[in-house]
Every structure is written in structure tokens, then in C-alpha cells.
Amino acid sequence: MTFEETNKNRRSIRDFKNTPVSDEIINQVLKEALEAPSSSNTQPFKVVVAKGDILKKIGEDLTFKYNTGQKLRKLNIFSKIYTAHKYKLNVNNVYKTIQGKYPEIFQERRVKTGFGLYKVLGIKREDKKARAASLARNFTFFDAPVGIWIFVDPKMGYTSLVDAGLFMQNLMLSATSKGLGTCAQGALNLWREPVDKHFNVPKGYELVCGLSFGYPSDHIVNSYRPEKIGLEELLVSKRK
Ligand SMILES: Cc1cc2nc3c(=O)[nH]c(=O)nc-3n(C[C@H](O)[C@H](O)[C@H](O)COP(=O)(O)O)c2cc1C
């Protein structure tokens, strides 16, 4: 594949085959991801790769947190606090995903992208149950056989986030070039405790993002290609 083809073929994959991915291929993709630039070549990231029984357990823990969090909405404030504390439901507060509405034009783009996805899935706007079930699939990695989590050392400040993003994009393009699929997921950044239970993430490292990783299935959801903004929206105009 040319770069243009690889770049075009990379789309967020939200349904995977259960075909395992060999360690050899995973390692090759990670090595290619490491070719990414980073500030002064600091490479301030650490990566967790989970598969098999461990991934299943992480998925069960995340799903439990998500489902319990959904039920919290119906409880009174005291039961909410008690339950959130008991089941450690408070979400990651460091590199947090925005809860609730996004600001300004970003909410518009988010809604458009979200409804585009539900349309492909045949989920009606008002069908909250189906939407919640679709969201919940984030926590079982859309059935992917591999889950990847990216942590950075926050002592490196903003460049650590830039570096992590570049690393992730290299990883996703490398995967695409090998016929694999990925989905970067802020949803996998909500709770890190299920991952920490199984892996020795170095002290102080903070979770930035998770990714599902595997071979794309031919489910219709994977045909979704959300529209990107055009250059006229991208480019800043010159001062008159
Ligand atoms: C930081 C980040 C977080 C994301 N979080 C999620 C997520 O939690 N769940 C999901 O299904 N997709 C998630 N995505 C995928 C985006 O929705 C997707 O990249 C966007 O809609 C554009 O589609 P494309 O990747 O197919 O080009 C995330 C992407 C990024 C870069």
C-alpha cells in the first residue's frame, strides 16, 4: 500500500474478528510506532498490551464499572457517593475525557459523527437503550483480541501528549498497512484500575488513551467513514 492508501484505509474499527494476532506482528507494529518523532527523542511513553484471559478480565471490570455508573444516575446523592466510592467509579481525572457536552463547534461535529455512526448501525436517535449497548462495546474492545493502553510520564508536560499522539498514529497506520484495524478509545481512559491490577505501570505514569487492536470483521459498522473538515475550515485566513 502507498502512504495515501494506508492513510485512507485507516478508519476506526468497531467490530473485530476473534482471530488472534501473533506476538511477532504486535511487536513489529510497536517497533514501527517507535519510529515516530518525539520531543528530543525522549519517547516518554509506556505501553500495556493485553490479550487472552487478562484482556477478558479487564473487559469485565470495565463493563461492570460502566454499567454500575449508568445505574447510579437513578440513585439519590448519598447512594451515588456511596456506590461510586465502593466500586471505584470515579473517572480518571488527569488526562480526562470531557464529561457532558463538548464546547462550541466541537459538540456539533461530535453529534454529527455520533449520529452518522448510529445511522450505519440502524440505531434510532431516541433509542437510548441501543445507544447505551453500542457504547458499552467500547469496554469489551469491540471483540478485539488485543487491547493496548498508552501511558506517559507527565513530568514531560505537554510534549508527552504530543509524543503519545504521534506514537499512536504511527501504530495505527502500521497496523492498517498489515491488514489490521484499530480504534483509539478515550472510553478506555476512564478507569485505569482494571489495567493496573494486571500490569506494573511505572509509578507516576498517567494513562492517555487505549486502543482496540485486531483484524477487522466485515460488520457494516466498519464501513463508516465520517466526513473530515475541508481546507477552508482548516486554514486560518490572512489578516487584511
Ligand atoms: C483520542 C481519541 C479518542 C477516541 N475515543 C473513542 C471512543 O471512546 N470510542 C470510539 O468508538 N471511538 C473513539 N475514537 C475514534 C473517533 O471517534 C474517530 O477517530 C473519529 O470519529 C474519526 O473517524 P476515523 O478514525 O474513522 O477517521 C477516538 C479517537 C481519538 C483520536
The ligand as an SDF file (V2000), in Angstrom:
LIG
                    3D

 31 33  0  0  0  0  0  0  0  0999 V2000
   -8.2910   10.4930   21.4110 C   0  0  0  0  0  0  0  0  0  0  0  0
   -9.3850    9.7030   20.7210 C   0  0  0  0  0  0  0  0  0  0  0  0
  -10.3990    9.1420   21.4950 C   0  0  0  0  0  0  0  0  0  0  0  0
  -11.3990    8.3890   20.8720 C   0  0  0  0  0  0  0  0  0  0  0  0
  -12.3370    7.7510   21.6540 N   0  0  0  0  0  0  0  0  0  0  0  0
  -13.2080    6.8950   21.0770 C   0  0  0  0  0  0  0  0  0  0  0  0
  -14.0560    6.0960   21.8820 C   0  0  0  0  0  0  0  0  0  0  0  0
  -14.0260    6.1350   23.1120 O   0  0  0  0  0  0  0  0  0  0  0  0
  -14.9040    5.2430   21.2480 N   0  0  0  0  0  0  0  0  0  0  0  0
  -14.9560    5.1310   19.8800 C   0  0  0  0  0  0  0  0  0  0  0  0
  -15.7420    4.3300   19.3760 O   0  0  0  0  0  0  0  0  0  0  0  0
  -14.1450    5.8960   19.0960 N   0  0  0  0  0  0  0  0  0  0  0  0
  -13.2670    6.7420   19.6600 C   0  0  0  0  0  0  0  0  0  0  0  0
  -12.3930    7.4490   18.8820 N   0  0  0  0  0  0  0  0  0  0  0  0
  -12.4450    7.3400   17.4150 C   0  0  0  0  0  0  0  0  0  0  0  0
  -13.0350    8.5990   16.7940 C   0  0  0  0  0  0  0  0  0  0  0  0
  -14.4260    8.6250   17.0050 O   0  0  0  0  0  0  0  0  0  0  0  0
  -12.6880    8.5920   15.3160 C   0  0  0  0  0  0  0  0  0  0  0  0
  -11.3000    8.7090   15.1770 O   0  0  0  0  0  0  0  0  0  0  0  0
  -13.3690    9.7310   14.5550 C   0  0  0  0  0  0  0  0  0  0  0  0
  -14.7620    9.5840   14.5770 O   0  0  0  0  0  0  0  0  0  0  0  0
  -12.8940    9.7890   13.1040 C   0  0  0  0  0  0  0  0  0  0  0  0
  -13.1200    8.5500   12.4800 O   0  0  0  0  0  0  0  0  0  0  0  0
  -11.9330    7.7340   11.8120 P   0  0  0  0  0  0  0  0  0  0  0  0
  -10.9640    7.3410   12.9010 O   0  0  0  0  0  0  0  0  0  0  0  0
  -12.6060    6.5250   11.2390 O   0  0  0  0  0  0  0  0  0  0  0  0
  -11.2810    8.6050   10.8020 O   0  0  0  0  0  0  0  0  0  0  0  0
  -11.3970    8.2300   19.4660 C   0  0  0  0  0  0  0  0  0  0  0  0
  -10.3620    8.7990   18.7080 C   0  0  0  0  0  0  0  0  0  0  0  0
   -9.3630    9.5070   19.3190 C   0  0  0  0  0  0  0  0  0  0  0  0
   -8.2480   10.0830   18.4820 C   0  0  0  0  0  0  0  0  0  0  0  0
  1  2  1  0
  2  3  1  0
  2 30  2  0
  3  4  2  0
  4  5  1  0
  4 28  1  0
  5  6  2  0
  6  7  1  0
  6 13  1  0
  7  8  2  0
  7  9  1  0
  9 10  1  0
 10 11  2  0
 10 12  1  0
 12 13  2  0
 13 14  1  0
 14 15  1  0
 14 28  1  0
 15 16  1  0
 16 17  1  0
 16 18  1  0
 18 19  1  0
 18 20  1  0
 20 21  1  0
 20 22  1  0
 22 23  1  0
 23 24  1  0
 24 25  2  0
 24 26  1  0
 24 27  1  0
 28 29  2  0
 29 30  1  0
 30 31  1  0
M  END
$$$$
